[in-house]
Amino acid sequence: MGGGSASLCAGCRQAGRCRLGIEAVETRDDGSVVGRFRLGAEHEGAGGVAHGGSVMAAFDEVCGVVPWSASVLAVTADMQVSFRRPVPIEHDLDIRAWSENRDERGWWTIAAELLLPGPNMVLATARGRFVERDPERHYARFHQWLSERTGRTSDAHA
Ligand SMILES: CCCCCCCCCCCC(=O)SCCNC(=O)CCNC(=O)[C@H](O)C(C)(C)COP(=O)(O)OP(=O)(O)OC[C@H]1O[C@@H](n2cnc3c(N)ncnc32)[C@H](O)[C@@H]1OP(=O)(O)O
């Protein structure tokens, strides 16, 4: 994914828009990624402040673009988020994400910060580990695992 508008995940493709309000994702020459987005009223927790889970989803998405920009699918293994200031809804926001490490087993450590443009204030930070997966094998293995345990695959892929 180069500079310009964001590609959509499978769920958002069905909706025809990024439901997290991610408008543009740009990959820089150094491999870092900047996503500009705006959380709408449907992401309000209370008092004009975004729900923490929506902020975490935005971090997950933009961090996932870092390996994706290197033509690698890496799934989230874990992520820690620090909420430093309330995150406003209906406001331009930036997430900057970059790789801190990629080991020989295909584990990435990706760090990110959510900024309020203008004052350029850090509102939240994240650090997560992402694991490289062959997309075809990963999702085939998932469906097999699910059907072995439940007798059915996920409804979306039945
Ligand atoms: C177009 C625009 C895009 C836009 C591009 C933007 C991309 C955005 C990406 C966003 C990123 C995401 O949200 S990704 C979605 C959230 N993350 C996930 O779904 C990951 C779920 N977790 C896992 O699949 C696994 O635990 C891993 C891969 C994280 C860790 O695996 P590992 O440490 O290497 O070890 P491994 O032995 O392989 O697996 C650990 C245990 O998980 C099981 N396991 C591993 N893989 C699977 C699997 N596929 N299906 C079922 N089970 C599995 C193993 O059997 C084992 O069970 P046992 O022996 O212990 O019983």
The ligand as an SDF file (V2000), in Angstrom:
LIG
                    3D

 61 63  0  0  0  0  0  0  0  0999 V2000
   -6.6280   -5.3410    1.7310 C   0  0  0  0  0  0  0  0  0  0  0  0
   -6.3760   -4.2890    2.7550 C   0  0  0  0  0  0  0  0  0  0  0  0
   -5.7110   -4.8100    3.9760 C   0  0  0  0  0  0  0  0  0  0  0  0
   -5.2820   -3.6960    4.8940 C   0  0  0  0  0  0  0  0  0  0  0  0
   -4.1110   -4.1370    5.6400 C   0  0  0  0  0  0  0  0  0  0  0  0
   -4.2750   -3.8330    7.0590 C   0  0  0  0  0  0  0  0  0  0  0  0
   -4.1060   -5.0620    7.8390 C   0  0  0  0  0  0  0  0  0  0  0  0
   -4.6610   -4.8520    9.1810 C   0  0  0  0  0  0  0  0  0  0  0  0
   -4.2900   -6.0220   10.0090 C   0  0  0  0  0  0  0  0  0  0  0  0
   -4.8480   -5.8720   11.3200 C   0  0  0  0  0  0  0  0  0  0  0  0
   -4.2940   -6.9350   12.1650 C   0  0  0  0  0  0  0  0  0  0  0  0
   -5.3250   -7.7650   12.8230 C   0  0  0  0  0  0  0  0  0  0  0  0
   -6.2530   -7.2760   13.3930 O   0  0  0  0  0  0  0  0  0  0  0  0
   -5.1340   -9.4430   12.7900 S   0  0  0  0  0  0  0  0  0  0  0  0
   -6.5180  -10.1210   13.6650 C   0  0  0  0  0  0  0  0  0  0  0  0
   -6.2610  -10.2810   15.1550 C   0  0  0  0  0  0  0  0  0  0  0  0
   -5.2140  -11.2970   15.4150 N   0  0  0  0  0  0  0  0  0  0  0  0
   -5.4650  -12.6130   15.2340 C   0  0  0  0  0  0  0  0  0  0  0  0
   -6.5070  -13.0510   14.7880 O   0  0  0  0  0  0  0  0  0  0  0  0
   -4.3440  -13.5680   15.6400 C   0  0  0  0  0  0  0  0  0  0  0  0
   -4.8860  -14.7920   16.3940 C   0  0  0  0  0  0  0  0  0  0  0  0
   -3.7680  -15.5540   16.9800 N   0  0  0  0  0  0  0  0  0  0  0  0
   -3.0540  -16.4460   16.2010 C   0  0  0  0  0  0  0  0  0  0  0  0
   -3.4200  -16.7310   15.0590 O   0  0  0  0  0  0  0  0  0  0  0  0
   -1.8320  -17.0680   16.8430 C   0  0  0  0  0  0  0  0  0  0  0  0
   -1.9650  -17.1310   18.2440 O   0  0  0  0  0  0  0  0  0  0  0  0
   -0.5690  -16.2750   16.5010 C   0  0  0  0  0  0  0  0  0  0  0  0
   -0.3520  -16.3150   14.9960 C   0  0  0  0  0  0  0  0  0  0  0  0
   -0.6710  -14.8170   16.9430 C   0  0  0  0  0  0  0  0  0  0  0  0
    0.6350  -16.8450   17.2630 C   0  0  0  0  0  0  0  0  0  0  0  0
    1.0560  -17.9380   16.6940 O   0  0  0  0  0  0  0  0  0  0  0  0
    2.5280  -18.5340   17.1170 P   0  0  0  0  0  0  0  0  0  0  0  0
    2.9550  -17.9520   18.4310 O   0  0  0  0  0  0  0  0  0  0  0  0
    3.3940  -18.3950   15.9630 O   0  0  0  0  0  0  0  0  0  0  0  0
    2.3390  -19.9260   17.5030 O   0  0  0  0  0  0  0  0  0  0  0  0
    1.5250  -21.0340   16.8030 P   0  0  0  0  0  0  0  0  0  0  0  0
    1.9960  -22.2840   17.4300 O   0  0  0  0  0  0  0  0  0  0  0  0
    1.5480  -20.8580   15.3330 O   0  0  0  0  0  0  0  0  0  0  0  0
    0.0350  -20.7350   17.3360 O   0  0  0  0  0  0  0  0  0  0  0  0
   -0.3530  -20.6330   18.7210 C   0  0  0  0  0  0  0  0  0  0  0  0
   -1.6870  -21.3080   18.8880 C   0  0  0  0  0  0  0  0  0  0  0  0
   -2.6140  -20.7220   17.9470 O   0  0  0  0  0  0  0  0  0  0  0  0
   -3.0510  -21.7240   17.0390 C   0  0  0  0  0  0  0  0  0  0  0  0
   -3.1580  -21.1460   15.7150 N   0  0  0  0  0  0  0  0  0  0  0  0
   -2.2040  -20.5320   15.0100 C   0  0  0  0  0  0  0  0  0  0  0  0
   -2.6530  -20.1260   13.8190 N   0  0  0  0  0  0  0  0  0  0  0  0
   -3.9460  -20.4900   13.7680 C   0  0  0  0  0  0  0  0  0  0  0  0
   -4.9600  -20.3570   12.8100 C   0  0  0  0  0  0  0  0  0  0  0  0
   -4.7430  -19.7600   11.6170 N   0  0  0  0  0  0  0  0  0  0  0  0
   -6.1800  -20.8390   13.0760 N   0  0  0  0  0  0  0  0  0  0  0  0
   -6.4210  -21.4480   14.2560 C   0  0  0  0  0  0  0  0  0  0  0  0
   -5.4980  -21.5990   15.2060 N   0  0  0  0  0  0  0  0  0  0  0  0
   -4.2660  -21.1390   14.9790 C   0  0  0  0  0  0  0  0  0  0  0  0
   -2.0090  -22.8280   17.0900 C   0  0  0  0  0  0  0  0  0  0  0  0
   -2.5740  -24.0780   16.7530 O   0  0  0  0  0  0  0  0  0  0  0  0
   -1.6100  -22.8080   18.5500 C   0  0  0  0  0  0  0  0  0  0  0  0
   -2.5970  -23.4700   19.3130 O   0  0  0  0  0  0  0  0  0  0  0  0
   -2.2360  -24.3730   20.5840 P   0  0  0  0  0  0  0  0  0  0  0  0
   -1.2000  -25.3530   20.1340 O   0  0  0  0  0  0  0  0  0  0  0  0
   -1.7190  -23.4030   21.6030 O   0  0  0  0  0  0  0  0  0  0  0  0
   -3.5390  -24.9830   20.9610 O   0  0  0  0  0  0  0  0  0  0  0  0
  1  2  1  0
  2  3  1  0
  3  4  1  0
  4  5  1  0
  5  6  1  0
  6  7  1  0
  7  8  1  0
  8  9  1  0
  9 10  1  0
 10 11  1  0
 11 12  1  0
 12 13  2  0
 12 14  1  0
 14 15  1  0
 15 16  1  0
 16 17  1  0
 17 18  1  0
 18 19  2  0
 18 20  1  0
 20 21  1  0
 21 22  1  0
 22 23  1  0
 23 24  2  0
 23 25  1  0
 25 26  1  0
 25 27  1  0
 27 28  1  0
 27 29  1  0
 27 30  1  0
 30 31  1  0
 31 32  1  0
 32 33  2  0
 32 34  1  0
 32 35  1  0
 35 36  1  0
 36 37  2  0
 36 38  1  0
 36 39  1  0
 39 40  1  0
 40 41  1  0
 41 42  1  0
 41 56  1  0
 42 43  1  0
 43 44  1  0
 43 54  1  0
 44 45  1  0
 44 53  1  0
 45 46  2  0
 46 47  1  0
 47 48  1  0
 47 53  2  0
 48 49  1  0
 48 50  2  0
 50 51  1  0
 51 52  2  0
 52 53  1  0
 54 55  1  0
 54 56  1  0
 56 57  1  0
 57 58  1  0
 58 59  2  0
 58 60  1  0
 58 61  1  0
M  END
$$$$
